[in-house]
Amino acid sequence: MRLSRDKLNKLAHVVADTLAETDECEFLDDRNTIRQEARKAMEKVLTEEMKIDQAARLKIASQRKIIVEGSQEWDILYRKYYNDEVRKLGF
């Protein structure tokens, strides 16, 4: 899923604010640095997810038989290939 920069920043603010309110959490850096690192981490995860999605879709498209997106067969293959790609990355 692709999120806009504004939405990622909003999520990063929520993460930083929630961590700041948690008694078990103590910041070693200022809240803005924490927010920026949270945004970077989310961007990295979303980029990896996009690559996994692309790889799964390419595998389906490379089948001899045309498989229509949204069909039960496509959904089954997508989940299988998606999970295979996740396992390859060690997640």
Secondary structure, DSSP 8 states (H G I E B T S, - for coil): ----HHHHHHHHHHHHHHHHH-TT---SS-HHHHHHHHHHHHHHHHHHHHHHHHHHHHHHHTSSS---TTSHHHHHHHHHHHHHHHHHHT-
